[in-house]
Amino acid sequence: MKMKVRSIVAAMALVTSLGAFAQEEEKKPDPKFHIYLCFGQSNMAGGENPGPQDMENKAECLWKMATTDMPRQQLKVGDWYLTKPLEGRNISQLRLADFFGWTMLEDMPEGYRVGVINVSVPGCKIELFEEDTYAEYLKTAESWMKSESDKFGGNPYKRLVEAAKIAQKDGVIKGIILHQGESNPNDEQWCNKVKGIYDNLIKDLGLDPKKVPFLAGEMKSAEENGQCAGFNTVVLANLPSVLPNSYIISSKGCKGSRDGFHFVVEGYQEFGRRYGAKMLELQGFEYKEPKKEEAADAKEAVAPKADEVKADA
């Protein structure tokens, strides 16, 4: 009898072990789920919260991770949700990360998915993402800046890493994109600070810097009366010499709003598409220029609310 009991216990233990092993197998990240980290200030921030129009047609949707709790949508930090391109969206809320992600999705082969993780704080200096300086920076920051940072637990960099580690269970981090500089317009150390943040992300997430390109976008151009256009040539242009595997995304021709800092939705769409086109190239995929009729349709879709951009640089 004891032999039978032992045999049953052993068999149950084996089944439990195999079940646990199967669960571990299921948790392996999907190599075709490409994830991109996004950070910066107001031109990178934004993005409409998920609504009833989402969670449908998954093959064409962009996966986004909640980096703050969203009680109304019943989402917590680390939860993925879906967003559909343009149709049915409050387009005045869309920013670079949205159009970047949708561009990637449009030209990647069938079976691939794209996810973005965005931790951006309007008006912030790059110091807010530095591990050694963010606390000191916040001590003297305006109350609204502290409030914005509190949404990310008071430490936006830490929140970005926490979210990225959750994402690594599901997919593979393939790149990082940034738009920031309006609050550091004459900072000669900006490139070194950005490199320090990038190096910390690589270390904290166990990434290979040779396989994780970094894209940084220009400030609003002089042609669009950008107040920080000089940053593009005096500061930002030096980034590739300081940070290997980094690339500059031009803002020239991207339509801006009247405030001197931001873009209108049409400008965000074009700018985000440029980020996406460069990242597709770096990942070995072909970027296909939208047909003229498609571009015209997209322009018509964003035009009605083109000036509804909050001035929060």
C-alpha positions in Angstrom: 0.0 0.0 0.0 2.9 2.4 0.9 4.5 1.7 -2.4 1.3 2.7 -4.2 0.9 5.9 -2.2 4.6 6.7 -2.9 4.0 6.1 -6.6 0.9 8.3 -6.7 2.8 11.1 -4.8 5.7 10.8 -7.2 3.4 10.8 -10.2 1.6 13.9 -8.9 5.0 15.6 -8.2 6.1 14.8 -11.8 2.8 16.2 -13.2 3.2 19.4 -11.1 6.8 19.7 -12.2 5.9 19.3 -15.8 3.1 21.8 -15.4 5.4 24.3 -13.9 7.9 23.7 -16.7 5.2 24.2 -19.3 4.2 27.5 -17.6 7.8 28.6 -17.7 7.9 27.7 -21.4 4.8 29.7 -22.0 6.4 32.8 -20.4 9.3 33.0 -22.8 9.3 36.4 -24.5 8.1 36.5 -28.1 11.0 37.5 -30.4 8.5 39.0 -32.8 7.1 41.3 -30.2 9.3 44.4 -30.6 9.2 46.9 -27.8 10.5 50.5 -27.8 11.2 52.7 -24.8 10.1 56.4 -25.3 11.0 59.3 -23.0 11.3 63.1 -23.0 9.1 66.1 -22.4 5.9 67.4 -23.9 6.4 66.6 -27.5 6.9 63.0 -26.5 4.3 63.0 -23.8 0.6 62.8 -24.6 -1.4 60.0 -26.2 -5.1 59.4 -25.8 -6.2 56.9 -23.1 -7.7 53.7 -24.4 -11.4 53.7 -25.2 -14.2 51.5 -26.5 -12.7 51.7 -30.1 -9.7 49.7 -28.9 -9.3 46.0 -28.2 -10.4 45.1 -31.7 -8.6 44.1 -34.9 -5.4 43.2 -32.9 -3.3 42.5 -36.0 -3.3 46.2 -36.9 -3.2 47.7 -33.4 -0.3 49.2 -31.5 0.4 47.8 -28.0 1.0 50.4 -25.4 1.9 49.8 -21.7 0.3 51.8 -18.9 3.1 53.6 -17.1 0.6 55.2 -14.7 -2.5 53.8 -13.1 -5.6 54.4 -15.1 -8.6 53.6 -12.8 -11.2 54.6 -15.3 -9.8 52.1 -17.8 -9.1 49.5 -15.1 -5.5 49.5 -16.0 -2.5 49.4 -13.7 1.2 50.1 -14.3 2.6 47.3 -16.4 -0.7 46.4 -18.2 -0.7 46.4 -21.9 -3.6 47.9 -24.0 -4.3 48.4 -27.6 -4.8 51.5 -29.8 -6.1 51.7 -33.3 -4.6 54.2 -35.8 -6.5 57.6 -36.2 -10.0 56.3 -36.8 -12.2 57.1 -33.9 -9.4 58.7 -31.9 -9.0 62.1 -30.2 -6.2 63.1 -32.5 -5.3 66.3 -30.7 -3.9 64.1 -27.9 -1.5 62.1 -30.2 2.2 62.6 -30.1 5.4 61.2 -31.5 5.3 57.8 -29.9 1.9 57.0 -31.3 2.8 57.8 -34.9 6.2 56.1 -34.5 4.6 52.9 -33.3 2.0 52.9 -36.1 4.6 53.5 -38.7 6.7 50.5 -37.4 3.6 48.4 -37.5 2.6 49.3 -41.0 5.8 48.0 -42.6 6.8 45.1 -40.4 6.1 41.6 -41.7 2.9 39.7 -40.7 3.2 38.0 -37.3 5.2 40.9 -35.7 3.8 43.1 -33.0 4.9 46.5 -31.8 4.8 47.8 -28.2 5.7 51.2 -26.9 6.5 52.3 -23.3 6.3 56.0 -22.8 7.5 57.9 -19.7 7.6 61.6 -20.5 7.1 64.7 -18.4 6.1 68.0 -20.0 8.5 70.8 -19.3 11.2 68.6 -17.7 14.9 69.0 -18.0 17.0 65.9 -18.9 18.1 65.8 -15.3 14.8 64.3 -14.3 15.9 61.0 -15.9 19.4 61.0 -14.3 19.6 58.7 -11.3 22.1 60.9 -9.4 20.4 64.3 -10.0 16.6 63.8 -10.3 15.9 64.2 -6.6 17.9 67.4 -6.3 16.3 68.7 -9.4 12.8 68.1 -8.0 13.6 69.8 -4.8 13.6 73.2 -6.5 11.2 72.3 -9.3 7.7 74.0 -9.6 4.9 72.2 -7.8 3.3 71.2 -11.1 6.5 69.4 -12.1 6.6 67.5 -8.9 2.9 66.6 -9.5 3.7 65.3 -13.0 6.6 63.3 -11.6 4.5 61.9 -8.8 2.4 60.2 -11.5 5.5 58.0 -12.1 6.2 57.4 -8.4 8.3 60.5 -8.1 11.1 58.9 -10.2 10.3 58.7 -13.9 13.6 56.9 -14.8 12.8 54.2 -12.2 9.3 53.8 -13.6 10.6 53.4 -17.1 12.9 50.6 -16.0 10.2 48.9 -13.9 7.8 49.0 -16.9 10.6 47.8 -19.3 11.4 44.8 -17.1 7.7 43.8 -17.1 7.7 44.1 -20.9 10.8 41.9 -21.2 8.7 39.0 -20.1 6.5 39.4 -23.1 8.9 40.6 -25.9 12.2 42.1 -26.8 13.4 45.7 -26.3 14.7 46.7 -29.7 15.3 50.5 -29.4 14.9 53.7 -27.5 13.6 57.0 -28.7 13.8 60.5 -27.2 12.5 64.0 -27.7 13.8 66.4 -25.2 15.8 69.6 -25.2 13.5 72.6 -25.0 14.3 72.8 -21.3 18.0 72.4 -21.8 18.5 74.7 -24.9 22.1 75.8 -24.1 23.3 72.9 -22.1 26.8 71.9 -23.4 26.7 68.7 -21.3 23.3 67.5 -22.6 24.8 64.9 -24.9 26.9 63.5 -22.0 23.8 63.4 -19.8 21.8 61.6 -22.4 24.6 59.1 -22.9 24.6 58.5 -19.1 20.9 57.8 -19.1 21.3 55.4 -22.1 24.2 53.6 -20.5 22.1 53.1 -17.3 19.2 51.7 -19.3 21.4 49.3 -21.0 23.0 48.2 -17.7 19.7 48.0 -15.7 17.9 46.1 -18.4 20.7 43.8 -19.5 20.7 45.0 -23.1 23.4 44.9 -25.8 24.1 48.5 -26.9 25.1 47.3 -30.3 21.6 46.0 -30.8 19.6 48.8 -29.2 19.7 52.0 -31.4 18.9 55.4 -29.9 16.9 58.0 -31.9 16.7 61.6 -30.8 14.6 64.1 -32.6 15.4 67.8 -33.4 13.6 70.6 -31.7 11.1 72.6 -33.8 12.9 74.0 -36.8 13.9 77.6 -37.5 11.6 77.5 -40.6 8.7 76.9 -38.3 9.9 79.6 -35.9 11.2 77.2 -33.3 12.4 78.9 -30.2 15.0 76.3 -29.6 16.1 75.6 -33.2 19.7 76.5 -32.3 19.8 73.5 -30.1 19.7 71.3 -33.2 23.0 72.4 -34.6 24.9 73.6 -31.4 24.0 70.7 -29.1 22.0 67.8 -30.6 24.2 67.4 -33.7 27.1 66.2 -31.4 25.2 63.3 -30.0 26.3 60.6 -32.5 30.0 61.4 -31.7 29.3 61.0 -27.9 26.8 58.1 -28.0 27.5 55.3 -30.5 24.5 53.8 -32.3 22.5 57.0 -31.9 20.8 58.9 -34.8 19.3 62.3 -35.2 15.8 62.6 -36.7 15.2 65.9 -38.6 12.2 68.1 -37.8 12.6 70.2 -40.9 9.3 70.5 -42.7 7.3 69.2 -39.7 4.5 71.7 -39.2 4.6 73.5 -35.8 2.0 75.2 -33.7 2.2 79.0 -32.9 3.8 78.7 -29.5 7.4 78.2 -30.8 7.9 74.8 -29.1 5.3 72.3 -30.2 4.0 70.7 -33.4 0.5 70.4 -34.7 -0.9 66.9 -35.2 0.1 66.9 -38.8 3.7 67.7 -37.7 3.7 65.0 -35.1 2.5 62.5 -37.7 5.3 63.3 -40.1 7.9 63.5 -37.3 6.8 60.2 -35.8 6.9 58.6 -39.3 10.5 59.7 -39.7 11.4 58.1 -36.3 9.7 55.0 -37.5 11.3 55.0 -40.9 14.8 55.2 -39.4 14.1 52.5 -36.9 12.7 50.2 -39.5 15.9 50.6 -41.5 18.0 49.9 -38.4 16.0 46.8 -37.7 16.4 45.5 -41.2 12.9 46.2 -42.5 11.9 48.1 -45.6 10.1 51.4 -45.0 7.5 52.0 -47.6 6.6 55.7 -48.3 2.8 56.1 -48.1 1.0 56.6 -51.4 0.0 60.1 -52.2 -3.7 59.3 -51.8 -3.0 57.7 -48.4 -0.9 60.7 -47.3 -3.7 63.1 -48.4 -6.3 61.1 -46.5 -4.1 61.2 -43.4 -3.6 64.9 -43.7 -7.3 65.5 -44.1 -7.9 63.3 -41.0 -5.6 65.4 -38.7 -6.3 68.8 -40.2 -9.5 69.8 -38.4 -7.9 69.8 -35.0 -4.3 70.7 -36.0 -4.1 73.7 -33.7 -5.5 71.9 -30.6 -2.0 71.4 -29.0 -1.5 72.3 -25.4 1.5 74.7 -24.8 3.3 72.7 -22.1 6.9 72.7 -23.1 
